[in-house]
């Protein structure tokens, strides 16, 4: 699963052959979560509250790029949360 970005110990990944809805994976230590790209809601898994807030902030900044990547299957890295 390609890594899109990494920040504060959180790794964001995307797998192109994956099931709908369009989503990305967030991994933080032993925690795993899946976020819907259209609603930016966590749809599976769990993360500590602070990590979830950072993922939501980052994904709001890059939502259009994530959806475009999912739809075109054209992978590229995205900047981390700053």
PyMOL Python script that loads the backbone (N, CA, C, O; Angstrom):
from pymol import cmd

cmd.read_pdbstr("""\
ATOM      1  N   UNK A   1       0.861  -1.167   0.000  1.00  0.00           N
ATOM      2  CA  UNK A   1       0.000   0.000   0.000  1.00  0.00           C
ATOM      3  C   UNK A   1       0.912   1.237   0.000  1.00  0.00           C
ATOM      4  O   UNK A   1       1.673   1.441   0.946  1.00  0.00           O
ATOM      5  N   UNK A   2       0.841   2.054  -1.046  1.00  0.00           N
ATOM      6  CA  UNK A   2       1.727   3.228  -1.131  1.00  0.00           C
ATOM      7  C   UNK A   2       1.486   4.235  -0.010  1.00  0.00           C
ATOM      8  O   UNK A   2       0.349   4.508   0.378  1.00  0.00           O
ATOM      9  N   UNK A   3       2.574   4.769   0.490  1.00  0.00           N
ATOM     10  CA  UNK A   3       2.525   5.805   1.518  1.00  0.00           C
ATOM     11  C   UNK A   3       2.382   7.163   0.837  1.00  0.00           C
ATOM     12  O   UNK A   3       3.189   7.522  -0.021  1.00  0.00           O
ATOM     13  N   UNK A   4       1.362   7.908   1.220  1.00  0.00           N
ATOM     14  CA  UNK A   4       1.111   9.220   0.634  1.00  0.00           C
ATOM     15  C   UNK A   4       1.884  10.297   1.382  1.00  0.00           C
ATOM     16  O   UNK A   4       2.467  11.197   0.777  1.00  0.00           O
ATOM     17  N   UNK A   5       1.878  10.190   2.719  1.00  0.00           N
ATOM     18  CA  UNK A   5       2.592  11.171   3.541  1.00  0.00           C
ATOM     19  C   UNK A   5       2.795  10.592   4.931  1.00  0.00           C
ATOM     20  O   UNK A   5       2.262   9.538   5.278  1.00  0.00           O
ATOM     21  N   UNK A   6       3.586  11.319   5.718  1.00  0.00           N
ATOM     22  CA  UNK A   6       3.881  10.915   7.095  1.00  0.00           C
ATOM     23  C   UNK A   6       4.073  12.182   7.916  1.00  0.00           C
ATOM     24  O   UNK A   6       4.800  13.087   7.505  1.00  0.00           O
ATOM     25  N   UNK A   7       3.429  12.250   9.068  1.00  0.00           N
ATOM     26  CA  UNK A   7       3.593  13.403   9.948  1.00  0.00           C
ATOM     27  C   UNK A   7       3.291  12.997  11.388  1.00  0.00           C
ATOM     28  O   UNK A   7       2.343  12.257  11.650  1.00  0.00           O
ATOM     29  N   UNK A   8       4.107  13.490  12.315  1.00  0.00           N
ATOM     30  CA  UNK A   8       3.922  13.256  13.754  1.00  0.00           C
ATOM     31  C   UNK A   8       3.687  11.776  14.084  1.00  0.00           C
ATOM     32  O   UNK A   8       2.890  11.453  14.965  1.00  0.00           O
ATOM     33  N   UNK A   9       4.375  10.891  13.383  1.00  0.00           N
ATOM     34  CA  UNK A   9       4.241   9.457  13.621  1.00  0.00           C
ATOM     35  C   UNK A   9       3.046   8.812  12.958  1.00  0.00           C
ATOM     36  O   UNK A   9       2.838   7.608  13.106  1.00  0.00           O
ATOM     37  N   UNK A  10       2.255   9.584  12.230  1.00  0.00           N
ATOM     38  CA  UNK A  10       1.072   9.072  11.524  1.00  0.00           C
ATOM     39  C   UNK A  10       1.447   8.834  10.072  1.00  0.00           C
ATOM     40  O   UNK A  10       2.041   9.697   9.426  1.00  0.00           O
ATOM     41  N   UNK A  11       1.098   7.664   9.565  1.00  0.00           N
ATOM     42  CA  UNK A  11       1.363   7.324   8.170  1.00  0.00           C
ATOM     43  C   UNK A  11       0.026   7.244   7.439  1.00  0.00           C
ATOM     44  O   UNK A  11      -0.894   6.555   7.879  1.00  0.00           O
ATOM     45  N   UNK A  12      -0.068   7.955   6.320  1.00  0.00           N
ATOM     46  CA  UNK A  12      -1.279   7.933   5.490  1.00  0.00           C
ATOM     47  C   UNK A  12      -0.972   7.097   4.256  1.00  0.00           C
ATOM     48  O   UNK A  12       0.011   7.340   3.556  1.00  0.00           O
ATOM     49  N   UNK A  13      -1.833   6.101   3.996  1.00  0.00           N
ATOM     50  CA  UNK A  13      -1.625   5.181   2.876  1.00  0.00           C
ATOM     51  C   UNK A  13      -2.889   5.085   2.030  1.00  0.00           C
ATOM     52  O   UNK A  13      -3.999   5.365   2.482  1.00  0.00           O
ATOM     53  N   UNK A  14      -2.670   4.676   0.783  1.00  0.00           N
ATOM     54  CA  UNK A  14      -3.784   4.515  -0.150  1.00  0.00           C
ATOM     55  C   UNK A  14      -3.529   3.273  -0.989  1.00  0.00           C
ATOM     56  O   UNK A  14      -2.420   3.068  -1.480  1.00  0.00           O
ATOM     57  N   UNK A  15      -4.540   2.455  -1.151  1.00  0.00           N
ATOM     58  CA  UNK A  15      -4.443   1.253  -1.971  1.00  0.00           C
ATOM     59  C   UNK A  15      -5.458   1.370  -3.093  1.00  0.00           C
ATOM     60  O   UNK A  15      -6.661   1.451  -2.841  1.00  0.00           O
ATOM     61  N   UNK A  16      -4.977   1.379  -4.341  1.00  0.00           N
ATOM     62  CA  UNK A  16      -5.849   1.660  -5.482  1.00  0.00           C
ATOM     63  C   UNK A  16      -6.854   0.566  -5.801  1.00  0.00           C
ATOM     64  O   UNK A  16      -7.934   0.874  -6.306  1.00  0.00           O
ATOM     65  N   UNK A  17      -6.554  -0.677  -5.534  1.00  0.00           N
ATOM     66  CA  UNK A  17      -7.485  -1.745  -5.869  1.00  0.00           C
ATOM     67  C   UNK A  17      -8.489  -2.014  -4.761  1.00  0.00           C
ATOM     68  O   UNK A  17      -9.186  -3.028  -4.790  1.00  0.00           O
ATOM     69  N   UNK A  18      -8.570  -1.131  -3.800  1.00  0.00           N
ATOM     70  CA  UNK A  18      -9.390  -1.348  -2.619  1.00  0.00           C
ATOM     71  C   UNK A  18     -10.875  -1.125  -2.906  1.00  0.00           C
ATOM     72  O   UNK A  18     -11.250  -0.613  -3.961  1.00  0.00           O
ATOM     73  N   UNK A  19     -11.692  -1.510  -1.964  1.00  0.00           N
ATOM     74  CA  UNK A  19     -13.152  -1.460  -2.058  1.00  0.00           C
ATOM     75  C   UNK A  19     -13.682  -0.028  -1.907  1.00  0.00           C
ATOM     76  O   UNK A  19     -13.016   0.814  -1.305  1.00  0.00           O
ATOM     77  N   UNK A  20     -14.882   0.257  -2.452  1.00  0.00           N
ATOM     78  CA  UNK A  20     -15.515   1.552  -2.213  1.00  0.00           C
ATOM     79  C   UNK A  20     -15.997   1.617  -0.769  1.00  0.00           C
ATOM     80  O   UNK A  20     -16.107   0.571  -0.129  1.00  0.00           O
ATOM     81  N   UNK A  21     -16.281   2.766  -0.240  1.00  0.00           N
ATOM     82  CA  UNK A  21     -16.170   4.097  -0.835  1.00  0.00           C
ATOM     83  C   UNK A  21     -14.702   4.531  -0.909  1.00  0.00           C
ATOM     84  O   UNK A  21     -13.844   3.910  -0.282  1.00  0.00           O
ATOM     85  N   UNK A  22     -14.407   5.591  -1.672  1.00  0.00           N
ATOM     86  CA  UNK A  22     -13.039   6.110  -1.711  1.00  0.00           C
ATOM     87  C   UNK A  22     -12.561   6.403  -0.292  1.00  0.00           C
ATOM     88  O   UNK A  22     -13.229   7.112   0.461  1.00  0.00           O
ATOM     89  N   UNK A  23     -11.408   5.858   0.066  1.00  0.00           N
ATOM     90  CA  UNK A  23     -10.936   6.001   1.439  1.00  0.00           C
ATOM     91  C   UNK A  23      -9.408   5.937   1.485  1.00  0.00           C
ATOM     92  O   UNK A  23      -8.755   5.526   0.526  1.00  0.00           O
ATOM     93  N   UNK A  24      -8.867   6.351   2.617  1.00  0.00           N
ATOM     94  CA  UNK A  24      -7.439   6.206   2.868  1.00  0.00           C
ATOM     95  C   UNK A  24      -7.250   5.606   4.251  1.00  0.00           C
ATOM     96  O   UNK A  24      -8.156   5.630   5.083  1.00  0.00           O
ATOM     97  N   UNK A  25      -6.071   5.073   4.480  1.00  0.00           N
ATOM     98  CA  UNK A  25      -5.739   4.429   5.738  1.00  0.00           C
ATOM     99  C   UNK A  25      -4.800   5.325   6.525  1.00  0.00           C
ATOM    100  O   UNK A  25      -3.886   5.923   5.958  1.00  0.00           O
ATOM    101  N   UNK A  26      -5.023   5.419   7.827  1.00  0.00           N
ATOM    102  CA  UNK A  26      -4.132   6.146   8.730  1.00  0.00           C
ATOM    103  C   UNK A  26      -3.606   5.149   9.758  1.00  0.00           C
ATOM    104  O   UNK A  26      -4.380   4.448  10.409  1.00  0.00           O
ATOM    105  N   UNK A  27      -2.281   5.095   9.895  1.00  0.00           N
ATOM    106  CA  UNK A  27      -1.640   4.175  10.827  1.00  0.00           C
ATOM    107  C   UNK A  27      -0.838   4.998  11.823  1.00  0.00           C
ATOM    108  O   UNK A  27      -0.036   5.849  11.441  1.00  0.00           O
ATOM    109  N   UNK A  28      -1.064   4.734  13.104  1.00  0.00           N
ATOM    110  CA  UNK A  28      -0.340   5.427  14.168  1.00  0.00           C
ATOM    111  C   UNK A  28      -0.024   4.393  15.245  1.00  0.00           C
ATOM    112  O   UNK A  28      -0.922   3.911  15.936  1.00  0.00           O
ATOM    113  N   UNK A  29       1.261   4.056  15.383  1.00  0.00           N
ATOM    114  CA  UNK A  29       1.678   2.990  16.300  1.00  0.00           C
ATOM    115  C   UNK A  29       0.855   1.736  16.022  1.00  0.00           C
ATOM    116  O   UNK A  29       0.845   1.233  14.898  1.00  0.00           O
ATOM    117  N   UNK A  30       0.156   1.225  17.058  1.00  0.00           N
ATOM    118  CA  UNK A  30      -0.622   0.000  16.869  1.00  0.00           C
ATOM    119  C   UNK A  30      -2.048   0.285  16.403  1.00  0.00           C
ATOM    120  O   UNK A  30      -2.846  -0.641  16.256  1.00  0.00           O
ATOM    121  N   UNK A  31      -2.373   1.545  16.174  1.00  0.00           N
ATOM    122  CA  UNK A  31      -3.720   1.941  15.761  1.00  0.00           C
ATOM    123  C   UNK A  31      -3.828   2.008  14.243  1.00  0.00           C
ATOM    124  O   UNK A  31      -2.886   2.399  13.553  1.00  0.00           O
ATOM    125  N   UNK A  32      -4.988   1.621  13.741  1.00  0.00           N
ATOM    126  CA  UNK A  32      -5.301   1.677  12.313  1.00  0.00           C
ATOM    127  C   UNK A  32      -6.694   2.236  12.148  1.00  0.00           C
ATOM    128  O   UNK A  32      -7.602   1.891  12.904  1.00  0.00           O
ATOM    129  N   UNK A  33      -6.867   3.099  11.162  1.00  0.00           N
ATOM    130  CA  UNK A  33      -8.201   3.636  10.887  1.00  0.00           C
ATOM    131  C   UNK A  33      -8.357   3.857   9.385  1.00  0.00           C
ATOM    132  O   UNK A  33      -7.382   4.058   8.661  1.00  0.00           O
ATOM    133  N   UNK A  34      -9.585   3.815   8.951  1.00  0.00           N
ATOM    134  CA  UNK A  34      -9.929   4.092   7.552  1.00  0.00           C
ATOM    135  C   UNK A  34     -10.854   5.301   7.543  1.00  0.00           C
ATOM    136  O   UNK A  34     -11.819   5.362   8.304  1.00  0.00           O
ATOM    137  N   UNK A  35     -10.550   6.269   6.669  1.00  0.00           N
ATOM    138  CA  UNK A  35     -11.327   7.497   6.554  1.00  0.00           C
ATOM    139  C   UNK A  35     -11.943   7.601   5.162  1.00  0.00           C
ATOM    140  O   UNK A  35     -11.263   7.393   4.158  1.00  0.00           O
ATOM    141  N   UNK A  36     -13.214   7.920   5.111  1.00  0.00           N
ATOM    142  CA  UNK A  36     -13.930   8.166   3.868  1.00  0.00           C
ATOM    143  C   UNK A  36     -13.432   9.492   3.293  1.00  0.00           C
ATOM    144  O   UNK A  36     -13.424  10.506   3.991  1.00  0.00           O
ATOM    145  N   UNK A  37     -13.023   9.490   2.040  1.00  0.00           N
ATOM    146  CA  UNK A  37     -12.492  10.711   1.415  1.00  0.00           C
ATOM    147  C   UNK A  37     -13.566  11.753   1.143  1.00  0.00           C
ATOM    148  O   UNK A  37     -13.273  12.948   1.104  1.00  0.00           O
ATOM    149  N   UNK A  38     -14.791  11.320   0.958  1.00  0.00           N
ATOM    150  CA  UNK A  38     -15.850  12.275   0.633  1.00  0.00           C
ATOM    151  C   UNK A  38     -16.404  12.973   1.875  1.00  0.00           C
ATOM    152  O   UNK A  38     -16.702  14.167   1.832  1.00  0.00           O
ATOM    153  N   UNK A  39     -16.544  12.240   2.978  1.00  0.00           N
ATOM    154  CA  UNK A  39     -17.099  12.820   4.198  1.00  0.00           C
ATOM    155  C   UNK A  39     -16.021  13.171   5.222  1.00  0.00           C
ATOM    156  O   UNK A  39     -16.268  13.941   6.151  1.00  0.00           O
ATOM    157  N   UNK A  40     -14.834  12.608   5.050  1.00  0.00           N
ATOM    158  CA  UNK A  40     -13.699  12.749   5.974  1.00  0.00           C
ATOM    159  C   UNK A  40     -14.006  12.174   7.356  1.00  0.00           C
ATOM    160  O   UNK A  40     -13.387  12.567   8.344  1.00  0.00           O
ATOM    161  N   UNK A  41     -14.951  11.254   7.427  1.00  0.00           N
ATOM    162  CA  UNK A  41     -15.271  10.585   8.681  1.00  0.00           C
ATOM    163  C   UNK A  41     -14.525   9.262   8.781  1.00  0.00           C
ATOM    164  O   UNK A  41     -14.285   8.591   7.777  1.00  0.00           O
ATOM    165  N   UNK A  42     -14.159   8.894  10.017  1.00  0.00           N
ATOM    166  CA  UNK A  42     -13.555   7.590  10.240  1.00  0.00           C
ATOM    167  C   UNK A  42     -14.645   6.539  10.075  1.00  0.00           C
ATOM    168  O   UNK A  42     -15.673   6.598  10.750  1.00  0.00           O
ATOM    169  N   UNK A  43     -14.428   5.583   9.188  1.00  0.00           N
ATOM    170  CA  UNK A  43     -15.450   4.575   8.925  1.00  0.00           C
ATOM    171  C   UNK A  43     -15.082   3.206   9.493  1.00  0.00           C
ATOM    172  O   UNK A  43     -15.909   2.295   9.520  1.00  0.00           O
ATOM    173  N   UNK A  44     -13.842   3.067   9.945  1.00  0.00           N
ATOM    174  CA  UNK A  44     -13.416   1.790  10.514  1.00  0.00           C
ATOM    175  C   UNK A  44     -12.167   2.009  11.342  1.00  0.00           C
ATOM    176  O   UNK A  44     -11.365   2.893  11.039  1.00  0.00           O
ATOM    177  N   UNK A  45     -11.996   1.218  12.379  1.00  0.00           N
ATOM    178  CA  UNK A  45     -10.792   1.269  13.186  1.00  0.00           C
ATOM    179  C   UNK A  45     -10.856   2.317  14.281  1.00  0.00           C
ATOM    180  O   UNK A  45     -11.923   2.810  14.646  1.00  0.00           O
ATOM    181  N   UNK A  46      -9.662   2.642  14.795  1.00  0.00           N
ATOM    182  CA  UNK A  46      -9.604   3.643  15.846  1.00  0.00           C
ATOM    183  C   UNK A  46      -8.240   4.318  15.867  1.00  0.00           C
ATOM    184  O   UNK A  46      -7.237   3.759  15.423  1.00  0.00           O
ATOM    185  N   UNK A  47      -8.235   5.524  16.391  1.00  0.00           N
ATOM    186  CA  UNK A  47      -7.020   6.313  16.600  1.00  0.00           C
ATOM    187  C   UNK A  47      -7.200   7.084  17.903  1.00  0.00           C
ATOM    188  O   UNK A  47      -8.327   7.386  18.296  1.00  0.00           O
ATOM    189  N   UNK A  48      -6.103   7.402  18.568  1.00  0.00           N
ATOM    190  CA  UNK A  48      -6.237   8.317  19.701  1.00  0.00           C
ATOM    191  C   UNK A  48      -6.832   9.641  19.212  1.00  0.00           C
ATOM    192  O   UNK A  48      -6.627  10.032  18.063  1.00  0.00           O
ATOM    193  N   UNK A  49      -7.560  10.318  20.077  1.00  0.00           N
ATOM    194  CA  UNK A  49      -8.267  11.544  19.714  1.00  0.00           C
ATOM    195  C   UNK A  49      -7.361  12.581  19.050  1.00  0.00           C
ATOM    196  O   UNK A  49      -7.727  13.162  18.029  1.00  0.00           O
ATOM    197  N   UNK A  50      -6.199  12.811  19.617  1.00  0.00           N
ATOM    198  CA  UNK A  50      -5.282  13.823  19.052  1.00  0.00           C
ATOM    199  C   UNK A  50      -4.833  13.436  17.640  1.00  0.00           C
ATOM    200  O   UNK A  50      -4.780  14.284  16.749  1.00  0.00           O
ATOM    201  N   UNK A  51      -4.513  12.164  17.438  1.00  0.00           N
ATOM    202  CA  UNK A  51      -4.098  11.698  16.113  1.00  0.00           C
ATOM    203  C   UNK A  51      -5.246  11.830  15.116  1.00  0.00           C
ATOM    204  O   UNK A  51      -5.032  12.231  13.972  1.00  0.00           O
ATOM    205  N   UNK A  52      -6.462  11.496  15.543  1.00  0.00           N
ATOM    206  CA  UNK A  52      -7.629  11.615  14.663  1.00  0.00           C
ATOM    207  C   UNK A  52      -7.831  13.070  14.241  1.00  0.00           C
ATOM    208  O   UNK A  52      -8.112  13.342  13.074  1.00  0.00           O
ATOM    209  N   UNK A  53      -7.692  14.001  15.176  1.00  0.00           N
ATOM    210  CA  UNK A  53      -7.843  15.420  14.840  1.00  0.00           C
ATOM    211  C   UNK A  53      -6.807  15.870  13.822  1.00  0.00           C
ATOM    212  O   UNK A  53      -7.118  16.645  12.917  1.00  0.00           O
ATOM    213  N   UNK A  54      -5.575  15.386  13.966  1.00  0.00           N
ATOM    214  CA  UNK A  54      -4.527  15.753  13.002  1.00  0.00           C
ATOM    215  C   UNK A  54      -4.822  15.170  11.622  1.00  0.00           C
ATOM    216  O   UNK A  54      -4.623  15.841  10.609  1.00  0.00           O
ATOM    217  N   UNK A  55      -5.293  13.931  11.581  1.00  0.00           N
ATOM    218  CA  UNK A  55      -5.645  13.308  10.297  1.00  0.00           C
ATOM    219  C   UNK A  55      -6.784  14.085   9.644  1.00  0.00           C
ATOM    220  O   UNK A  55      -6.757  14.328   8.438  1.00  0.00           O
ATOM    221  N   UNK A  56      -7.772  14.470  10.423  1.00  0.00           N
ATOM    222  CA  UNK A  56      -8.899  15.229   9.867  1.00  0.00           C
ATOM    223  C   UNK A  56      -8.450  16.595   9.350  1.00  0.00           C
ATOM    224  O   UNK A  56      -8.903  17.039   8.295  1.00  0.00           O
ATOM    225  N   UNK A  57      -7.567  17.257  10.084  1.00  0.00           N
ATOM    226  CA  UNK A  57      -7.048  18.554   9.625  1.00  0.00           C
ATOM    227  C   UNK A  57      -6.275  18.387   8.319  1.00  0.00           C
ATOM    228  O   UNK A  57      -6.462  19.160   7.380  1.00  0.00           O
ATOM    229  N   UNK A  58      -5.407  17.376   8.260  1.00  0.00           N
ATOM    230  CA  UNK A  58      -4.615  17.129   7.054  1.00  0.00           C
ATOM    231  C   UNK A  58      -5.528  16.776   5.873  1.00  0.00           C
ATOM    232  O   UNK A  58      -5.367  17.315   4.778  1.00  0.00           O
ATOM    233  N   UNK A  59      -6.481  15.873   6.100  1.00  0.00           N
ATOM    234  CA  UNK A  59      -7.326  15.419   4.988  1.00  0.00           C
ATOM    235  C   UNK A  59      -8.222  16.531   4.465  1.00  0.00           C
ATOM    236  O   UNK A  59      -8.534  16.548   3.274  1.00  0.00           O
ATOM    237  N   UNK A  60      -8.646  17.461   5.316  1.00  0.00           N
ATOM    238  CA  UNK A  60      -9.437  18.604   4.852  1.00  0.00           C
ATOM    239  C   UNK A  60      -8.608  19.480   3.916  1.00  0.00           C
ATOM    240  O   UNK A  60      -9.136  20.044   2.958  1.00  0.00           O
ATOM    241  N   UNK A  61      -7.322  19.590   4.193  1.00  0.00           N
ATOM    242  CA  UNK A  61      -6.431  20.389   3.351  1.00  0.00           C
ATOM    243  C   UNK A  61      -6.174  19.721   1.997  1.00  0.00           C
ATOM    244  O   UNK A  61      -5.889  20.403   1.013  1.00  0.00           O
ATOM    245  N   UNK A  62      -6.274  18.389   1.947  1.00  0.00           N
ATOM    246  CA  UNK A  62      -5.896  17.654   0.734  1.00  0.00           C
ATOM    247  C   UNK A  62      -7.030  16.794   0.169  1.00  0.00           C
ATOM    248  O   UNK A  62      -6.775  15.865  -0.597  1.00  0.00           O
ATOM    249  N   UNK A  63      -8.252  17.088   0.531  1.00  0.00           N
ATOM    250  CA  UNK A  63      -9.384  16.266   0.122  1.00  0.00           C
ATOM    251  C   UNK A  63      -9.497  16.137  -1.396  1.00  0.00           C
ATOM    252  O   UNK A  63      -9.667  15.032  -1.912  1.00  0.00           O
ATOM    253  N   UNK A  64      -9.404  17.239  -2.103  1.00  0.00           N
ATOM    254  CA  UNK A  64      -9.537  17.186  -3.570  1.00  0.00           C
ATOM    255  C   UNK A  64      -8.423  16.363  -4.197  1.00  0.00           C
ATOM    256  O   UNK A  64      -8.673  15.584  -5.117  1.00  0.00           O
ATOM    257  N   UNK A  65      -7.209  16.521  -3.717  1.00  0.00           N
ATOM    258  CA  UNK A  65      -6.075  15.755  -4.245  1.00  0.00           C
ATOM    259  C   UNK A  65      -6.252  14.264  -3.959  1.00  0.00           C
ATOM    260  O   UNK A  65      -5.926  13.430  -4.804  1.00  0.00           O
ATOM    261  N   UNK A  66      -6.762  13.924  -2.783  1.00  0.00           N
ATOM    262  CA  UNK A  66      -7.007  12.520  -2.442  1.00  0.00           C
ATOM    263  C   UNK A  66      -8.049  11.905  -3.373  1.00  0.00           C
ATOM    264  O   UNK A  66      -7.857  10.805  -3.891  1.00  0.00           O
ATOM    265  N   UNK A  67      -9.151  12.623  -3.581  1.00  0.00           N
ATOM    266  CA  UNK A  67     -10.202  12.110  -4.469  1.00  0.00           C
ATOM    267  C   UNK A  67      -9.705  11.974  -5.902  1.00  0.00           C
ATOM    268  O   UNK A  67     -10.026  11.002  -6.586  1.00  0.00           O
ATOM    269  N   UNK A  68      -8.934  12.934  -6.349  1.00  0.00           N
ATOM    270  CA  UNK A  68      -8.370  12.856  -7.700  1.00  0.00           C
ATOM    271  C   UNK A  68      -7.435  11.660  -7.824  1.00  0.00           C
ATOM    272  O   UNK A  68      -7.458  10.950  -8.829  1.00  0.00           O
ATOM    273  N   UNK A  69      -6.617  11.439  -6.808  1.00  0.00           N
ATOM    274  CA  UNK A  69      -5.705  10.303  -6.822  1.00  0.00           C
ATOM    275  C   UNK A  69      -6.484   8.990  -6.873  1.00  0.00           C
ATOM    276  O   UNK A  69      -6.125   8.077  -7.616  1.00  0.00           O
ATOM    277  N   UNK A  70      -7.546   8.902  -6.082  1.00  0.00           N
ATOM    278  CA  UNK A  70      -8.376   7.692  -6.072  1.00  0.00           C
ATOM    279  C   UNK A  70      -9.009   7.462  -7.440  1.00  0.00           C
ATOM    280  O   UNK A  70      -8.994   6.343  -7.952  1.00  0.00           O
ATOM    281  N   UNK A  71      -9.563   8.513  -8.030  1.00  0.00           N
ATOM    282  CA  UNK A  71     -10.281   8.384  -9.301  1.00  0.00           C
ATOM    283  C   UNK A  71      -9.366   8.124 -10.492  1.00  0.00           C
ATOM    284  O   UNK A  71      -9.730   7.376 -11.399  1.00  0.00           O
ATOM    285  N   UNK A  72      -8.188   8.729 -10.500  1.00  0.00           N
ATOM    286  CA  UNK A  72      -7.271   8.559 -11.643  1.00  0.00           C
ATOM    287  C   UNK A  72      -6.270   7.435 -11.429  1.00  0.00           C
ATOM    288  O   UNK A  72      -5.623   6.983 -12.374  1.00  0.00           O
ATOM    289  N   UNK A  73      -6.143   6.984 -10.186  1.00  0.00           N
ATOM    290  CA  UNK A  73      -5.141   5.990  -9.798  1.00  0.00           C
ATOM    291  C   UNK A  73      -3.742   6.444 -10.175  1.00  0.00           C
ATOM    292  O   UNK A  73      -2.882   5.641 -10.537  1.00  0.00           O
ATOM    293  N   UNK A  74      -3.535   7.753 -10.080  1.00  0.00           N
ATOM    294  CA  UNK A  74      -2.238   8.367 -10.351  1.00  0.00           C
ATOM    295  C   UNK A  74      -1.621   8.764  -9.012  1.00  0.00           C
ATOM    296  O   UNK A  74      -1.918   9.830  -8.472  1.00  0.00           O
ATOM    297  N   UNK A  75      -0.762   7.896  -8.486  1.00  0.00           N
ATOM    298  CA  UNK A  75      -0.181   8.098  -7.167  1.00  0.00           C
ATOM    299  C   UNK A  75       0.841   9.227  -7.165  1.00  0.00           C
ATOM    300  O   UNK A  75       1.643   9.356  -8.090  1.00  0.00           O
ATOM    301  N   UNK A  76       0.803  10.042  -6.114  1.00  0.00           N
ATOM    302  CA  UNK A  76       1.865  11.016  -5.854  1.00  0.00           C
ATOM    303  C   UNK A  76       1.844  11.349  -4.377  1.00  0.00           C
ATOM    304  O   UNK A  76       0.812  11.234  -3.716  1.00  0.00           O
ATOM    305  N   UNK A  77       2.992  11.763  -3.866  1.00  0.00           N
ATOM    306  CA  UNK A  77       3.103  12.131  -2.455  1.00  0.00           C
ATOM    307  C   UNK A  77       2.392  13.469  -2.220  1.00  0.00           C
ATOM    308  O   UNK A  77       2.319  14.314  -3.113  1.00  0.00           O
ATOM    309  N   UNK A  78       1.876  13.639  -1.015  1.00  0.00           N
ATOM    310  CA  UNK A  78       1.266  14.888  -0.604  1.00  0.00           C
ATOM    311  C   UNK A  78       2.061  15.437   0.582  1.00  0.00           C
ATOM    312  O   UNK A  78       2.663  14.664   1.327  1.00  0.00           O
ATOM    313  N   UNK A  79       2.074  16.752   0.765  1.00  0.00           N
ATOM    314  CA  UNK A  79       2.826  17.323   1.881  1.00  0.00           C
ATOM    315  C   UNK A  79       2.232  16.918   3.225  1.00  0.00           C
ATOM    316  O   UNK A  79       1.028  16.685   3.333  1.00  0.00           O
ATOM    317  N   UNK A  80       3.076  16.835   4.242  1.00  0.00           N
ATOM    318  CA  UNK A  80       2.591  16.486   5.572  1.00  0.00           C
ATOM    319  C   UNK A  80       1.852  17.656   6.230  1.00  0.00           C
ATOM    320  O   UNK A  80       1.863  18.780   5.729  1.00  0.00           O
ATOM    321  N   UNK A  81       1.219  17.365   7.354  1.00  0.00           N
ATOM    322  CA  UNK A  81       0.593  18.406   8.155  1.00  0.00           C
ATOM    323  C   UNK A  81       1.683  19.253   8.773  1.00  0.00           C
ATOM    324  O   UNK A  81       2.672  18.725   9.281  1.00  0.00           O
ATOM    325  N   UNK A  82       1.510  20.559   8.733  1.00  0.00           N
ATOM    326  CA  UNK A  82       2.513  21.460   9.302  1.00  0.00           C
ATOM    327  C   UNK A  82       1.901  22.260  10.420  1.00  0.00           C
ATOM    328  O   UNK A  82       2.580  23.082  11.035  1.00  0.00           O
TER     329      UNK A  82
END
""", "prot")
cmd.dss("prot")
cmd.show_as("cartoon", "prot")
cmd.util.cbc("prot")
cmd.orient("prot")
